[in-house]
Amino acid sequence: IYTSLGEFAEPILRIALGGVLIPHGMQKLFGAFGGMGLHANAALFEKLGYSPGMFWGTLVGLTELICGIMLVIGLFTRPAALSVVIFMIFSIHFTSAKGFFWSQGGMEYSILILLVALVFLIRGAGNYSVDQRLGKEF
């Protein structure tokens, strides 16, 4: 059974990664799902020393939203995964001050997202992706 289902493992993981990123981007950009929205997100980035806050807040929100969508459909998977890896490096730096555990705002979640994105940066989209249908692994 494991062999017959093996071809679905990477698409499930890729779709799950994108599915986790998309709502986070929507929180930052649109205030969806109880998020702070773009202006409050920009103010947070400004407070954290990332100036101009509107640029960085928008960039991070768009990275999560657009790259999440790209990962779900498997389009330009490697560039999307690279963007997420870079974003998570900064996220790990920011969350490391709170320790390891996610439940205390630590870096565990960011490490996991980075490692999953790294898999797709190395391997590409795999099965059931637009990249595969195009015959190109970006």
C-alpha positions in Angstrom: 0.0 0.0 0.0 2.9 2.4 0.8 4.4 1.9 -2.6 1.1 2.5 -4.4 0.5 5.7 -2.5 4.1 6.9 -2.6 3.5 9.1 -5.7 1.1 11.2 -3.7 3.4 12.0 -0.8 5.2 15.0 -2.4 2.0 16.5 -3.8 0.3 16.2 -0.5 3.3 17.9 1.3 3.6 20.6 -1.4 -0.2 21.4 -1.2 -0.1 21.4 2.6 2.8 23.8 2.7 1.0 26.2 0.3 -2.2 25.7 2.3 -0.5 26.8 5.5 1.2 29.8 3.9 -1.9 31.2 2.0 -4.0 32.1 5.1 -1.0 33.7 6.8 -0.5 35.9 3.8 -4.3 36.7 3.8 -4.0 37.7 7.5 -1.2 40.1 6.8 -2.6 41.6 3.7 -6.3 41.6 4.2 -6.9 41.0 7.9 -8.6 37.7 7.1 -8.9 35.0 9.7 -8.4 37.4 12.6 -5.2 38.9 11.1 -4.0 42.4 11.6 -4.3 43.5 8.0 -1.8 45.4 5.9 -1.5 48.7 7.8 -1.1 47.1 11.2 1.3 44.6 9.7 3.3 47.4 8.2 3.4 49.2 11.5 4.7 46.0 13.2 7.5 45.7 10.6 8.4 49.3 11.1 8.5 48.7 14.9 10.8 45.7 14.4 13.2 47.9 12.4 12.3 46.9 8.9 11.8 50.2 7.2 9.8 51.1 5.3 7.3 48.9 7.1 4.7 49.1 4.3 7.3 47.6 1.8 8.4 44.8 4.1 4.9 44.0 5.4 3.6 43.8 1.9 6.5 41.8 0.7 6.1 39.2 3.5 2.3 39.0 3.0 2.7 38.6 -0.8 5.5 36.0 -0.3 3.1 33.9 1.8 0.1 34.4 -0.4 1.6 34.2 -3.9 4.2 31.6 -3.1 1.6 29.6 -1.2 -0.7 29.6 -4.3 2.3 28.7 -6.6 3.2 25.7 -4.3 -0.4 24.4 -4.2 -0.6 24.3 -8.0 3.1 23.4 -8.5 3.9 26.4 -10.7 7.4 27.9 -10.6 7.9 25.7 -7.6 11.6 26.2 -7.1 11.5 30.0 -7.1 8.5 29.9 -4.8 10.3 27.5 -2.4 13.4 29.7 -2.5 11.4 32.7 -1.5 9.9 30.8 1.4 13.3 29.6 2.5 14.7 33.1 2.5 11.6 34.4 4.4 11.9 31.6 7.0 15.6 32.4 7.6 14.5 35.9 8.7 11.5 34.4 10.6 13.8 32.0 12.5 16.1 34.9 13.4 13.1 36.9 14.7 11.4 34.1 16.6 14.6 32.6 18.0 14.5 35.2 20.8 11.5 33.4 22.2 13.1 29.9 22.2 12.3 26.8 20.3 8.7 25.9 21.0 5.9 27.3 18.8 3.6 27.4 21.8 5.7 30.2 23.2 6.2 32.0 19.9 9.5 30.2 19.2 11.2 29.2 16.0 10.0 25.6 15.7 7.2 26.4 13.2 9.6 28.5 11.1 12.2 25.7 11.1 9.7 23.2 9.9 8.4 25.5 7.1 12.0 26.2 6.0 12.8 22.5 5.8 9.7 21.6 3.9 10.3 24.5 1.5 13.9 23.3 1.1 12.7 19.9 0.0 10.8 21.5 -2.9 13.7 23.8 -3.7 15.9 20.8 -4.1 13.5 18.3 -5.7 11.0 20.6 -7.6 7.3 20.2 -7.7 7.1 16.5 -8.5 3.9 14.7 -9.5 0.6 16.4 -10.1 2.0 19.9 -10.7 1.8 22.5 -13.5 5.6 22.4 -13.7 5.4 18.7 -14.6 2.6 19.3 -17.2 4.8 22.0 -18.7 7.7 19.6 -18.8 9.9 22.1 -17.0 11.2 22.0 -13.5 11.9 25.7 -12.6 
